[in-house]
Amino acid sequence: MLIHGTVTEVCGDSAIVSVMRASGCGRCSEAGGCGVTAGCQTYTLANGVAAGPGEAVELEVPEGGAWRAAALGYLLPLCGILAGATVGKFLQFSDLALFVACLLGGGLALGASAFAMRTGLVAITRPRIVRVTRA
């Protein structure tokens, strides 16, 4: 999927790109609209096309990237909770200790998924700059 954005700043080999958030219902500008999607989303991306500040760029979002990000953000912590519960049950923990094991497993998995997303270990979910558009 291709989306359009604007380079707001260039820092070395990276560019900060601002993208208008997409609206699910199209009522953002109407009176009474919720305004949840108001504003811009910013990304710090590799600037392989040598785009400069103020230039319009086209970004490619990997197909299935949203599903992968959702799985990493929700499914991995759920698996951590279940793993903590399984270990706690296997070791015959008390109810309170079992609860703590679930929290620990879920927290560790949530931390691992957040680390993977922020450091780019899961680059398949991040958009990339395809080209500078002459609009």
N, CA, C and O atoms as a Tinker XYZ file with bonds, in Angstrom:
   540  protein
     1  N      0.846000   -1.164000    0.000000    73     2
     2  CA     0.000000    0.000000    0.000000    64     1     3
     3  C      0.898000    1.235000    0.000000    63     2     4     5
     4  O      1.894000    1.290000    0.721000    81     3
     5  N      0.535000    2.218000   -0.814000    73     3     6
     6  CA     1.302000    3.453000   -0.907000    64     5     7
     7  C      0.561000    4.588000   -0.205000    63     6     8     9
     8  O     -0.650000    4.746000   -0.358000    81     7
     9  N      1.311000    5.372000    0.566000    73     7    10
    10  CA     0.746000    6.556000    1.212000    64     9    11
    11  C      1.668000    7.739000    0.927000    63    10    12    13
    12  O      2.838000    7.555000    0.592000    81    11
    13  N      1.143000    8.937000    1.059000    73    11    14
    14  CA     1.910000   10.143000    0.765000    64    13    15
    15  C      2.228000   10.880000    2.058000    63    14    16    17
    16  O      1.413000   10.943000    2.978000    81    15
    17  N      3.423000   11.431000    2.102000    73    15    18
    18  CA     3.855000   12.179000    3.265000    64    17    19
    19  C      4.760000   13.325000    2.864000    63    18    20    21
    20  O      5.047000   13.520000    1.683000    81    19
    21  N      5.206000   14.080000    3.852000    73    19    22
    22  CA     6.087000   15.218000    3.625000    64    21    23
    23  C      7.277000   15.111000    4.562000    63    22    24    25
    24  O      7.117000   14.872000    5.759000    81    23
    25  N      8.468000   15.288000    4.011000    73    23    26
    26  CA     9.686000   15.270000    4.824000    64    25    27
    27  C      9.731000   16.568000    5.620000    63    26    28    29
    28  O      9.685000   17.657000    5.048000    81    27
    29  N      9.820000   16.448000    6.928000    73    27    30
    30  CA     9.879000   17.645000    7.770000    64    29    31
    31  C     11.303000   17.974000    8.206000    63    30    32    33
    32  O     11.623000   19.127000    8.493000    81    31
    33  N     12.154000   16.949000    8.254000    73    31    34
    34  CA    13.520000   17.161000    8.724000    64    33    35
    35  C     14.393000   16.025000    8.212000    63    34    36    37
    36  O     13.934000   14.891000    8.075000    81    35
    37  N     15.657000   16.337000    7.930000    73    35    38
    38  CA    16.626000   15.321000    7.521000    64    37    39
    39  C     17.739000   15.302000    8.552000    63    38    40    41
    40  O     18.313000   16.341000    8.877000    81    39
    41  N     18.041000   14.113000    9.066000    73    39    42
    42  CA    19.094000   13.930000   10.066000    64    41    43
    43  C     20.042000   12.852000    9.566000    63    42    44    45
    44  O     19.796000   11.666000    9.783000    81    43
    45  N     21.115000   13.244000    8.906000    73    43    46
    46  CA    22.065000   12.270000    8.385000    64    45    47
    47  C     21.431000   11.417000    7.304000    63    46    48    49
    48  O     20.964000   11.933000    6.288000    81    47
    49  N     21.413000   10.101000    7.525000    73    47    50
    50  CA    20.832000    9.168000    6.561000    64    49    51
    51  C     19.341000    8.948000    6.786000    63    50    52    53
    52  O     18.718000    8.162000    6.074000    81    51
    53  N     18.770000    9.627000    7.759000    73    51    54
    54  CA    17.356000    9.437000    8.093000    64    53    55
    55  C     16.550000   10.685000    7.763000    63    54    56    57
    56  O     17.069000   11.801000    7.732000    81    55
    57  N     15.263000   10.457000    7.517000    73    55    58
    58  CA    14.335000   11.557000    7.275000    64    57    59
    59  C     13.141000   11.391000    8.196000    63    58    60    61
    60  O     12.650000   10.281000    8.397000    81    59
    61  N     12.682000   12.491000    8.750000    73    59    62
    62  CA    11.457000   12.474000    9.545000    64    61    63
    63  C     10.329000   12.857000    8.605000    63    62    64    65
    64  O     10.308000   13.954000    8.047000    81    63
    65  N      9.385000   11.927000    8.437000    73    63    66
    66  CA     8.295000   12.101000    7.480000    64    65    67
    67  C      6.984000   12.235000    8.239000    63    66    68    69
    68  O      6.687000   11.448000    9.137000    81    67
    69  N      6.211000   13.235000    7.869000    73    67    70
    70  CA     4.904000   13.485000    8.469000    64    69    71
    71  C      3.821000   13.005000    7.506000    63    70    72    73
    72  O      3.826000   13.349000    6.324000    81    71
    73  N      2.892000   12.202000    8.034000    73    71    74
    74  CA     1.819000   11.625000    7.224000    64    73    75
    75  C      0.492000   11.955000    7.891000    63    74    76    77
    76  O      0.339000   11.778000    9.100000    81    75
    77  N     -0.467000   12.435000    7.106000    73    75    78
    78  CA    -1.809000   12.676000    7.639000    64    77    79
    79  C     -2.445000   11.329000    7.945000    63    78    80    81
    80  O     -2.386000   10.409000    7.130000    81    79
    81  N     -3.050000   11.216000    9.115000    73    79    82
    82  CA    -3.704000    9.969000    9.498000    64    81    83
    83  C     -4.938000    9.747000    8.641000    63    82    84    85
    84  O     -5.672000   10.685000    8.329000    81    83
    85  N     -5.155000    8.499000    8.267000    73    83    86
    86  CA    -6.331000    8.150000    7.471000    64    85    87
    87  C     -7.551000    8.061000    8.373000    63    86    88    89
    88  O     -7.469000    7.604000    9.513000    81    87
    89  N     -8.666000    8.499000    7.851000    73    87    90
    90  CA    -9.916000    8.450000    8.603000    64    89    91
    91  C    -10.674000    7.189000    8.245000    63    90    92    93
    92  O    -10.745000    6.810000    7.076000    81    91
    93  N    -11.237000    6.543000    9.244000    73    91    94
    94  CA   -12.014000    5.342000    8.993000    64    93    95
    95  C    -13.388000    5.641000    8.433000    63    94    96    97
    96  O    -13.909000    4.874000    7.623000    81    95
    97  N    -13.991000    6.764000    8.861000    73    95    98
    98  CA   -15.366000    7.044000    8.445000    64    97    99
    99  C    -15.474000    8.252000    7.524000    63    98   100   101
   100  O    -16.502000    8.419000    6.868000    81    99
   101  N    -14.461000    9.092000    7.449000    73    99   102
   102  CA   -14.508000   10.261000    6.590000    64   101   103
   103  C    -15.261000   11.441000    7.179000    63   102   104   105
   104  O    -15.585000   12.375000    6.446000    81   103
   105  N    -15.552000   11.434000    8.468000    73   103   106
   106  CA   -16.327000   12.513000    9.089000    64   105   107
   107  C    -15.466000   13.399000    9.991000    63   106   108   109
   108  O    -16.010000   14.134000   10.815000    81   107
   109  N    -14.170000   13.351000    9.861000    73   107   110
   110  CA   -13.298000   14.127000   10.754000    64   109   111
   111  C    -13.544000   15.625000   10.650000    63   110   112   113
   112  O    -13.553000   16.322000   11.665000    81   111
   113  N    -13.742000   16.126000    9.443000    73   111   114
   114  CA   -13.886000   17.567000    9.268000    64   113   115
   115  C    -15.303000   18.057000    9.520000    63   114   116   117
   116  O    -15.529000   19.265000    9.587000    81   115
   117  N    -16.257000   17.153000    9.660000    73   115   118
   118  CA   -17.645000   17.552000    9.891000    64   117   119
   119  C    -17.866000   17.924000   11.354000    63   118   120   121
   120  O    -17.144000   17.475000   12.245000    81   119
   121  N    -18.882000   18.756000   11.576000    73   119   122
   122  CA   -19.258000   19.096000   12.947000    64   121   123
   123  C    -19.746000   17.837000   13.648000    63   122   124   125
   124  O    -20.553000   17.089000   13.095000    81   123
   125  N    -19.270000   17.603000   14.840000    73   123   126
   126  CA   -19.669000   16.410000   15.586000    64   125   127
   127  C    -18.796000   15.203000   15.316000    63   126   128   129
   128  O    -19.008000   14.141000   15.901000    81   127
   129  N    -17.803000   15.351000   14.427000    73   127   130
   130  CA   -16.876000   14.244000   14.188000    64   129   131
   131  C    -16.009000   14.024000   15.412000    63   130   132   133
   132  O    -15.747000   14.960000   16.167000    81   131
   133  N    -15.565000   12.805000   15.613000    73   131   134
   134  CA   -14.833000   12.489000   16.843000    64   133   135
   135  C    -13.434000   13.087000   16.864000    63   134   136   137
   136  O    -12.914000   13.397000   17.935000    81   135
   137  N    -12.814000   13.255000   15.691000    73   135   138
   138  CA   -11.487000   13.841000   15.633000    64   137   139
   139  C    -10.371000   12.934000   16.098000    63   138   140   141
   140  O     -9.262000   13.400000   16.360000    81   139
   141  N    -10.646000   11.637000   16.206000    73   139   142
   142  CA    -9.624000   10.698000   16.671000    64   141   143
   143  C     -8.423000   10.684000   15.739000    63   142   144   145
   144  O     -7.288000   10.554000   16.197000    81   143
   145  N     -8.656000   10.814000   14.444000    73   143   146
   146  CA    -7.556000   10.737000   13.494000    64   145   147
   147  C     -6.966000   12.093000   13.156000    63   146   148   149
   148  O     -6.127000   12.194000   12.260000    81   147
   149  N     -7.389000   13.139000   13.855000    73   147   150
   150  CA    -6.863000   14.474000   13.582000    64   149   151
   151  C     -5.375000   14.512000   13.899000    63   150   152   153
   152  O     -4.914000   13.889000   14.855000    81   151
   153  N     -4.635000   15.250000   13.084000    73   151   154
   154  CA    -3.207000   15.376000   13.314000    64   153   155
   155  C     -2.395000   14.521000   12.364000    63   154   156   157
   156  O     -2.920000   13.916000   11.430000    81   155
   157  N     -1.114000   14.488000   12.626000    73   155   158
   158  CA    -0.193000   13.769000   11.754000    64   157   159
   159  C      0.523000   12.666000   12.519000    63   158   160   161
   160  O      0.705000   12.746000   13.734000    81   159
   161  N      0.914000   11.662000   11.800000    73   159   162
   162  CA     1.763000   10.586000   12.314000    64   161   163
   163  C      3.157000   10.863000   11.775000    63   162   164   165
   164  O      3.299000   11.171000   10.591000    81   163
   165  N      4.183000   10.765000   12.596000    73   163   166
   166  CA     5.543000   10.988000   12.112000    64   165   167
   167  C      6.341000    9.699000   12.189000    63   166   168   169
   168  O      6.184000    8.899000   13.112000    81   167
   169  N      7.196000    9.519000   11.200000    73   167   170
   170  CA     8.059000    8.347000   11.122000    64   169   171
   171  C      9.487000    8.816000   10.898000    63   170   172   173
   172  O      9.716000    9.773000   10.158000    81   171
   173  N     10.434000    8.163000   11.519000    73   171   174
   174  CA    11.841000    8.369000   11.217000    64   173   175
   175  C     12.270000    7.185000   10.369000    63   174   176   177
   176  O     12.309000    6.049000   10.840000    81   175
   177  N     12.593000    7.466000    9.106000    73   175   178
   178  CA    12.859000    6.410000    8.132000    64   177   179
   179  C     14.200000    6.631000    7.448000    63   178   180   181
   180  O     14.725000    7.745000    7.419000    81   179
   181  N     14.744000    5.551000    6.900000    73   179   182
   182  CA    15.970000    5.650000    6.112000    64   181   183
   183  C     15.679000    6.483000    4.867000    63   182   184   185
   184  O     14.672000    6.273000    4.191000    81   183
   185  N     16.559000    7.420000    4.571000    73   183   186
   186  CA    16.361000    8.336000    3.444000    64   185   187
   187  C     17.177000    7.863000    2.250000    63   186   188   189
   188  O     18.167000    8.495000    1.881000    81   187
   189  N     16.768000    6.760000    1.649000    73   187   190
   190  CA    17.488000    6.191000    0.515000    64   189   191
   191  C     17.290000    6.939000   -0.786000    63   190   192   193
   192  O     18.005000    6.677000   -1.753000    81   191
   193  N     16.342000    7.862000   -0.841000    73   191   194
   194  CA    16.059000    8.597000   -2.076000    64   193   195
   195  C     16.565000   10.037000   -2.006000    63   194   196   197
   196  O     16.295000   10.832000   -2.906000    81   195
   197  N     17.287000   10.372000   -0.956000    73   195   198
   198  CA    17.870000   11.702000   -0.751000    64   197   199
   199  C     16.822000   12.806000   -0.805000    63   198   200   201
   200  O     17.026000   13.830000   -1.457000    81   199
   201  N     15.715000   12.600000   -0.128000    73   199   202
   202  CA    14.664000   13.615000   -0.062000    64   201   203
   203  C     15.081000   14.720000    0.890000    63   202   204   205
   204  O     15.735000   14.472000    1.902000    81   203
   205  N     14.698000   15.936000    0.557000    73   203   206
   206  CA    15.026000   17.085000    1.386000    64   205   207
   207  C     13.820000   17.582000    2.164000    63   206   208   209
   208  O     12.691000   17.181000    1.882000    81   207
   209  N     14.049000   18.449000    3.136000    73   207   210
   210  CA    12.937000   18.991000    3.926000    64   209   211
   211  C     11.916000   19.708000    3.036000    63   210   212   213
   212  O     12.279000   20.466000    2.137000    81   211
   213  N     10.638000   19.451000    3.303000    73   211   214
   214  CA     9.563000   20.072000    2.547000    64   213   215
   215  C      9.141000   19.305000    1.307000    63   214   216   217
   216  O      8.123000   19.639000    0.701000    81   215
   217  N      9.893000   18.288000    0.912000    73   215   218
   218  CA     9.541000   17.531000   -0.292000    64   217   219
   219  C      8.473000   16.487000    0.015000    63   218   220   221
   220  O      8.449000   15.887000    1.090000    81   219
   221  N      7.597000   16.292000   -0.957000    73   219   222
   222  CA     6.562000   15.266000   -0.841000    64   221   223
   223  C      7.175000   13.925000   -1.230000    63   222   224   225
   224  O      7.895000   13.827000   -2.224000    81   223
   225  N      6.887000   12.906000   -0.447000    73   223   226
   226  CA     7.425000   11.574000   -0.721000    64   225   227
   227  C      6.293000   10.549000   -0.715000    63   226   228   229
   228  O      5.218000   10.775000   -0.159000    81   227
   229  N      6.572000    9.437000   -1.341000    73   227   230
   230  CA     5.640000    8.319000   -1.359000    64   229   231
   231  C      6.232000    7.216000   -0.496000    63   230   232   233
   232  O      7.388000    6.831000   -0.671000    81   231
   233  N      5.428000    6.707000    0.441000    73   231   234
   234  CA     5.868000    5.655000    1.345000    64   233   235
   235  C      5.170000    4.357000    0.991000    63   234   236   237
   236  O      3.997000    4.348000    0.615000    81   235
   237  N      5.893000    3.279000    1.113000    73   235   238
   238  CA     5.310000    1.958000    0.901000    64   237   239
   239  C      5.167000    1.279000    2.260000    63   238   240   241
   240  O      6.138000    1.120000    2.998000    81   239
   241  N      3.946000    0.886000    2.568000    73   239   242
   242  CA     3.672000    0.146000    3.795000    64   241   243
   243  C      3.554000   -1.318000    3.399000    63   242   244   245
   244  O      2.732000   -1.650000    2.545000    81   243
   245  N      4.352000   -2.210000    3.994000    73   243   246
   246  CA     4.311000   -3.621000    3.609000    64   245   247
   247  C      2.918000   -4.221000    3.779000    63   246   248   249
   248  O      2.223000   -3.944000    4.756000    81   247
   249  N      2.524000   -5.046000    2.810000    73   247   250
   250  CA     1.244000   -5.743000    2.910000    64   249   251
   251  C      1.273000   -6.642000    4.137000    63   250   252   253
   252  O      2.246000   -7.362000    4.361000    81   251
   253  N      0.235000   -6.603000    4.912000    73   251   254
   254  CA     0.167000   -7.415000    6.122000    64   253   255
   255  C      0.958000   -6.846000    7.281000    63   254   256   257
   256  O      1.053000   -7.478000    8.333000    81   255
   257  N      1.527000   -5.662000    7.107000    73   255   258
   258  CA     2.322000   -5.058000    8.174000    64   257   259
   259  C      1.511000   -4.767000    9.422000    63   258   260   261
   260  O      1.996000   -4.930000   10.541000    81   259
   261  N      0.270000   -4.335000    9.224000    73   259   262
   262  CA    -0.586000   -4.047000   10.379000    64   261   263
   263  C     -0.909000   -5.327000   11.141000    63   262   264   265
   264  O     -0.954000   -5.326000   12.371000    81   263
   265  N     -1.132000   -6.408000   10.417000    73   263   266
   266  CA    -1.405000   -7.694000   11.078000    64   265   267
   267  C     -0.191000   -8.168000   11.859000    63   266   268   269
   268  O     -0.320000   -8.668000   12.976000    81   267
   269  N      0.998000   -8.007000   11.265000    73   267   270
   270  CA     2.223000   -8.425000   11.960000    64   269   271
   271  C      2.449000   -7.587000   13.217000    63   270   272   273
   272  O      2.824000   -8.113000   14.265000    81   271
   273  N      2.221000   -6.293000   13.102000    73   271   274
   274  CA     2.396000   -5.419000   14.263000    64   273   275
   275  C      1.388000   -5.752000   15.356000    63   274   276   277
   276  O      1.725000   -5.745000   16.539000    81   275
   277  N      0.146000   -6.046000   14.960000    73   275   278
   278  CA    -0.878000   -6.412000   15.948000    64   277   279
   279  C     -0.526000   -7.729000   16.625000    63   278   280   281
   280  O     -0.702000   -7.875000   17.834000    81   279
   281  N     -0.032000   -8.685000   15.850000    73   279   282
   282  CA     0.364000   -9.968000   16.434000    64   281   283
   283  C      1.516000   -9.780000   17.407000    63   282   284   285
   284  O      1.544000  -10.384000   18.480000    81   283
   285  N      2.461000   -8.941000   17.024000    73   283   286
   286  CA     3.606000   -8.695000   17.898000    64   285   287
   287  C      3.187000   -7.941000   19.154000    63   286   288   289
   288  O      3.704000   -8.208000   20.239000    81   287
   289  N      2.264000   -7.012000   19.018000    73   287   290
   290  CA     1.850000   -6.197000   20.153000    64   289   291
   291  C      0.836000   -6.852000   21.074000    63   290   292   293
   292  O      0.788000   -6.536000   22.263000    81   291
   293  N      0.016000   -7.769000   20.539000    73   291   294
   294  CA    -1.043000   -8.372000   21.346000    64   293   295
   295  C     -0.863000   -9.874000   21.550000    63   294   296   297
   296  O     -1.048000  -10.379000   22.658000    81   295
   297  N     -0.506000  -10.581000   20.493000    73   295   298
   298  CA    -0.423000  -12.038000   20.581000    64   297   299
   299  C      0.788000  -12.490000   21.397000    63   298   300   301
   300  O      0.685000  -13.424000   22.193000    81   299
   301  N      1.921000  -11.841000   21.207000    73   299   302
   302  CA     3.117000  -12.222000   21.963000    64   301   303
   303  C      2.924000  -12.021000   23.471000    63   302   304   305
   304  O      3.268000  -12.921000   24.237000    81   303
   305  N      2.392000  -10.882000   23.932000    73   303   306
   306  CA     2.128000  -10.757000   25.375000    64   305   307
   307  C      1.100000  -11.766000   25.889000    63   306   308   309
   308  O      1.225000  -12.255000   27.011000    81   307
   309  N      0.088000  -12.080000   25.079000    73   307   310
   310  CA    -0.884000  -13.095000   25.488000    64   309   311
   311  C     -0.197000  -14.444000   25.672000    63   310   312   313
   312  O     -0.479000  -15.165000   26.629000    81   311
   313  N      0.701000  -14.779000   24.756000    73   311   314
   314  CA     1.463000  -16.029000   24.897000    64   313   315
   315  C      2.336000  -15.994000   26.150000    63   314   316   317
   316  O      2.506000  -17.015000   26.816000    81   315
   317  N      2.889000  -14.824000   26.475000    73   315   318
   318  CA     3.679000  -14.688000   27.701000    64   317   319
   319  C      2.842000  -14.908000   28.946000    63   318   320   321
   320  O      3.294000  -15.543000   29.899000    81   319
   321  N      1.616000  -14.382000   28.943000    73   319   322
   322  CA     0.707000  -14.598000   30.078000    64   321   323
   323  C      0.387000  -16.079000   30.221000    63   322   324   325
   324  O      0.419000  -16.628000   31.322000    81   323
   325  N      0.076000  -16.722000   29.093000    73   323   326
   326  CA    -0.245000  -18.152000   29.137000    64   325   327
   327  C      0.961000  -18.985000   29.560000    63   326   328   329
   328  O      0.813000  -19.974000   30.278000    81   327
   329  N      2.152000  -18.590000   29.117000    73   327   330
   330  CA     3.360000  -19.309000   29.523000    64   329   331
   331  C      3.596000  -19.149000   31.024000    63   330   332   333
   332  O      3.958000  -20.111000   31.702000    81   331
   333  N      3.393000  -17.938000   31.545000    73   331   334
   334  CA     3.530000  -17.719000   32.986000    64   333   335
   335  C      2.529000  -18.537000   33.773000    63   334   336   337
   336  O      2.863000  -19.091000   34.821000    81   335
   337  N      1.296000  -18.620000   33.277000    73   335   338
   338  CA     0.267000  -19.420000   33.949000    64   337   339
   339  C      0.611000  -20.904000   33.912000    63   338   340   341
   340  O      0.418000  -21.617000   34.896000    81   339
   341  N      1.119000  -21.363000   32.775000    73   339   342
   342  CA     1.476000  -22.777000   32.645000    64   341   343
   343  C      2.617000  -23.147000   33.581000    63   342   344   345
   344  O      2.565000  -24.173000   34.259000    81   343
   345  N      3.640000  -22.313000   33.618000    73   343   346
   346  CA     4.775000  -22.575000   34.511000    64   345   347
   347  C      4.321000  -22.526000   35.964000    63   346   348   349
   348  O      4.696000  -23.382000   36.765000    81   347
   349  N      3.516000  -21.524000   36.302000    73   347   350
   350  CA     3.020000  -21.416000   37.674000    64   349   351
   351  C      2.162000  -22.592000   38.079000    63   350   352   353
   352  O      2.255000  -23.065000   39.212000    81   351
   353  N      1.330000  -23.070000   37.176000    73   351   354
   354  CA     0.471000  -24.224000   37.477000    64   353   355
   355  C      1.311000  -25.497000   37.596000    63   354   356   357
   356  O      1.067000  -26.335000   38.464000    81   355
   357  N      2.307000  -25.628000   36.705000    73   355   358
   358  CA     3.177000  -26.804000   36.733000    64   357   359
   359  C      3.969000  -26.874000   38.037000    63   358   360   361
   360  O      4.182000  -27.956000   38.583000    81   359
   361  N      4.403000  -25.716000   38.531000    73   359   362
   362  CA     5.174000  -25.669000   39.772000    64   361   363
   363  C      4.282000  -25.579000   41.005000    63   362   364   365
   364  O      4.775000  -25.431000   42.123000    81   363
   365  N      2.977000  -25.666000   40.803000    73   363   366
   366  CA     1.975000  -25.671000   41.866000    64   365   367
   367  C      2.080000  -24.436000   42.758000    63   366   368   369
   368  O      2.117000  -24.534000   43.985000    81   367
   369  N      2.126000  -23.271000   42.109000    73   367   370
   370  CA     2.153000  -22.011000   42.841000    64   369   371
   371  C      0.799000  -21.763000   43.495000    63   370   372   373
   372  O     -0.218000  -22.312000   43.073000    81   371
   373  N      0.803000  -20.931000   44.527000    73   371   374
   374  CA    -0.462000  -20.476000   45.118000    64   373   375
   375  C     -1.139000  -19.531000   44.117000    63   374   376   377
   376  O     -0.537000  -19.148000   43.114000    81   375
   377  N     -2.373000  -19.164000   44.391000    73   375   378
   378  CA    -3.107000  -18.296000   43.469000    64   377   379
   379  C     -2.412000  -16.952000   43.272000    63   378   380   381
   380  O     -2.329000  -16.452000   42.150000    81   379
   381  N     -1.919000  -16.377000   44.347000    73   379   382
   382  CA    -1.240000  -15.091000   44.243000    64   381   383
   383  C      0.059000  -15.224000   43.442000    63   382   384   385
   384  O      0.354000  -14.382000   42.594000    81   383
   385  N      0.824000  -16.265000   43.707000    73   383   386
   386  CA     2.072000  -16.481000   42.975000    64   385   387
   387  C      1.789000  -16.784000   41.504000    63   386   388   389
   388  O      2.558000  -16.384000   40.630000    81   387
   389  N      0.700000  -17.485000   41.230000    73   387   390
   390  CA     0.303000  -17.772000   39.851000    64   389   391
   391  C     -0.048000  -16.472000   39.126000    63   390   392   393
   392  O      0.321000  -16.283000   37.967000    81   391
   393  N     -0.755000  -15.587000   39.808000    73   391   394
   394  CA    -1.094000  -14.282000   39.246000    64   393   395
   395  C      0.171000  -13.485000   38.936000    63   394   396   397
   396  O      0.277000  -12.870000   37.875000    81   395
   397  N      1.118000  -13.495000   39.852000    73   395   398
   398  CA     2.384000  -12.787000   39.647000    64   397   399
   399  C      3.158000  -13.401000   38.481000    63   398   400   401
   400  O      3.778000  -12.676000   37.703000    81   399
   401  N      3.128000  -14.730000   38.351000    73   399   402
   402  CA     3.799000  -15.394000   37.230000    64   401   403
   403  C      3.171000  -14.982000   35.902000    63   402   404   405
   404  O      3.878000  -14.785000   34.914000    81   403
   405  N      1.844000  -14.853000   35.875000    73   403   406
   406  CA     1.156000  -14.392000   34.660000    64   405   407
   407  C      1.571000  -12.966000   34.319000    63   406   408   409
   408  O      1.867000  -12.658000   33.164000    81   407
   409  N      1.592000  -12.100000   35.323000    73   407   410
   410  CA     2.003000  -10.714000   35.094000    64   409   411
   411  C      3.448000  -10.631000   34.624000    63   410   412   413
   412  O      3.772000   -9.851000   33.728000    81   411
   413  N      4.304000  -11.426000   35.223000    73   411   414
   414  CA     5.712000  -11.429000   34.841000    64   413   415
   415  C      5.888000  -11.922000   33.405000    63   414   416   417
   416  O      6.621000  -11.314000   32.624000    81   415
   417  N      5.223000  -13.014000   33.058000    73   415   418
   418  CA     5.317000  -13.539000   31.692000    64   417   419
   419  C      4.776000  -12.561000   30.669000    63   418   420   421
   420  O      5.395000  -12.338000   29.628000    81   419
   421  N      3.619000  -11.973000   30.961000    73   419   422
   422  CA     3.042000  -10.989000   30.048000    64   421   423
   423  C      3.881000   -9.735000   29.945000    63   422   424   425
   424  O      4.053000   -9.187000   28.856000    81   423
   425  N      4.408000   -9.272000   31.074000    73   423   426
   426  CA     5.244000   -8.077000   31.075000    64   425   427
   427  C      6.540000   -8.267000   30.306000    63   426   428   429
   428  O      6.959000   -7.386000   29.556000    81   427
   429  N      7.174000   -9.424000   30.494000    73   427   430
   430  CA     8.406000   -9.705000   29.749000    64   429   431
   431  C      8.142000   -9.785000   28.250000    63   430   432   433
   432  O      8.916000   -9.257000   27.452000    81   431
   433  N      7.057000  -10.442000   27.870000    73   431   434
   434  CA     6.726000  -10.556000   26.448000    64   433   435
   435  C      6.351000   -9.198000   25.862000    63   434   436   437
   436  O      6.720000   -8.894000   24.728000    81   435
   437  N      5.623000   -8.380000   26.619000    73   435   438
   438  CA     5.267000   -7.040000   26.154000    64   437   439
   439  C      6.519000   -6.186000   25.984000    63   438   440   441
   440  O      6.647000   -5.453000   25.003000    81   439
   441  N      7.436000   -6.281000   26.934000    73   439   442
   442  CA     8.696000   -5.557000   26.818000    64   441   443
   443  C      9.514000   -6.008000   25.622000    63   442   444   445
   444  O     10.119000   -5.189000   24.931000    81   443
   445  N      9.532000   -7.320000   25.376000    73   443   446
   446  CA    10.270000   -7.843000   24.223000    64   445   447
   447  C      9.656000   -7.363000   22.915000    63   446   448   449
   448  O     10.381000   -7.011000   21.985000    81   447
   449  N      8.334000   -7.345000   22.834000    73   447   450
   450  CA     7.698000   -6.895000   21.595000    64   449   451
   451  C      7.899000   -5.392000   21.393000    63   450   452   453
   452  O      8.116000   -4.950000   20.265000    81   451
   453  N      7.831000   -4.606000   22.458000    73   451   454
   454  CA     8.077000   -3.165000   22.342000    64   453   455
   455  C      9.518000   -2.899000   21.923000    63   454   456   457
   456  O      9.770000   -2.026000   21.093000    81   455
   457  N     10.460000   -3.642000   22.487000    73   455   458
   458  CA    11.867000   -3.498000   22.116000    64   457   459
   459  C     12.070000   -3.843000   20.647000    63   458   460   461
   460  O     12.780000   -3.134000   19.933000    81   459
   461  N     11.449000   -4.929000   20.192000    73   459   462
   462  CA    11.589000   -5.348000   18.796000    64   461   463
   463  C     11.014000   -4.308000   17.845000    63   462   464   465
   464  O     11.583000   -4.064000   16.781000    81   463
   465  N      9.911000   -3.700000   18.210000    73   463   466
   466  CA     9.303000   -2.688000   17.338000    64   465   467
   467  C     10.117000   -1.397000   17.313000    63   466   468   469
   468  O     10.307000   -0.804000   16.251000    81   467
   469  N     10.593000   -0.965000   18.464000    73   467   470
   470  CA    11.303000    0.315000   18.535000    64   469   471
   471  C     12.703000    0.258000   17.938000    63   470   472   473
   472  O     13.176000    1.250000   17.384000    81   471
   473  N     13.364000   -0.874000   18.041000    73   471   474
   474  CA    14.732000   -0.967000   17.538000    64   473   475
   475  C     14.801000   -1.368000   16.078000    63   474   476   477
   476  O     15.887000   -1.396000   15.499000    81   475
   477  N     13.672000   -1.678000   15.474000    73   475   478
   478  CA    13.677000   -2.041000   14.064000    64   477   479
   479  C     13.981000   -3.497000   13.809000    63   478   480   481
   480  O     14.208000   -3.882000   12.662000    81   479
   481  N     13.993000   -4.325000   14.849000    73   479   482
   482  CA    14.210000   -5.754000   14.630000    64   481   483
   483  C     13.098000   -6.345000   13.779000    63   482   484   485
   484  O     13.288000   -7.357000   13.104000    81   483
   485  N     11.951000   -5.710000   13.817000    73   483   486
   486  CA    10.816000   -6.155000   13.019000    64   485   487
   487  C     10.581000   -5.094000   11.951000    63   486   488   489
   488  O      9.538000   -4.440000   11.933000    81   487
   489  N     11.546000   -4.931000   11.072000    73   487   490
   490  CA    11.479000   -3.893000   10.050000    64   489   491
   491  C     10.393000   -4.160000    9.015000    63   490   492   493
   492  O     10.027000   -3.261000    8.258000    81   491
   493  N      9.881000   -5.372000    8.974000    73   491   494
   494  CA     8.851000   -5.691000    7.987000    64   493   495
   495  C      7.554000   -4.947000    8.252000    63   494   496   497
   496  O      6.694000   -4.893000    7.373000    81   495
   497  N      7.387000   -4.378000    9.429000    73   495   498
   498  CA     6.162000   -3.641000    9.735000    64   497   499
   499  C      6.328000   -2.143000    9.523000    63   498   500   501
   500  O      5.361000   -1.396000    9.676000    81   499
   501  N      7.517000   -1.687000    9.176000    73   499   502
   502  CA     7.758000   -0.251000    9.036000    64   501   503
   503  C      7.630000    0.181000    7.580000    63   502   504   505
   504  O      8.009000   -0.557000    6.671000    81   503
   505  N      7.087000    1.393000    7.362000    73   503   506
   506  CA     7.046000    1.909000    5.993000    64   505   507
   507  C      8.447000    2.277000    5.522000    63   506   508   509
   508  O      9.365000    2.423000    6.329000    81   507
   509  N      8.603000    2.426000    4.214000    73   507   510
   510  CA     9.882000    2.872000    3.666000    64   509   511
   511  C      9.614000    3.891000    2.569000    63   510   512   513
   512  O      8.585000    3.845000    1.894000    81   511
   513  N     10.555000    4.809000    2.403000    73   511   514
   514  CA    10.408000    5.845000    1.380000    64   513   515
   515  C     10.715000    5.220000    0.030000    63   514   516   517
   516  O     11.784000    4.643000   -0.169000    81   515
   517  N      9.767000    5.339000   -0.900000    73   515   518
   518  CA     9.935000    4.759000   -2.231000    64   517   519
   519  C     10.497000    5.788000   -3.199000    63   518   520   521
   520  O     11.454000    5.508000   -3.922000    81   519
   521  N      9.902000    6.987000   -3.215000    73   519   522
   522  CA    10.367000    8.013000   -4.159000    64   521   523
   523  C      9.881000    9.394000   -3.722000    63   522   524   525
   524  O      8.951000    9.542000   -2.930000    81   523
   525  N     10.561000   10.392000   -4.281000    73   523   526
   526  CA    10.141000   11.776000   -4.097000    64   525   527
   527  C      9.114000   12.067000   -5.180000    63   526   528   529
   528  O      9.356000   11.796000   -6.356000    81   527
   529  N      7.973000   12.615000   -4.791000    73   527   530
   530  CA     6.940000   12.935000   -5.780000    64   529   531
   531  C      7.037000   14.403000   -6.146000    63   530   532   533
   532  O      7.350000   15.244000   -5.303000    81   531
   533  N      6.773000   14.699000   -7.370000    73   531   534
   534  CA     6.831000   16.079000   -7.872000    64   533   535
   535  C      5.414000   16.629000   -7.954000    63   534   536   537
   536  O      4.848000   16.767000   -9.038000    81   535
   537  N      4.853000   16.941000   -6.792000    73   535   538
   538  CA     3.466000   17.430000   -6.776000    64   537   539
   539  C      3.407000   18.933000   -6.713000    63   538   540
   540  O      2.319000   19.507000   -6.692000    81   539
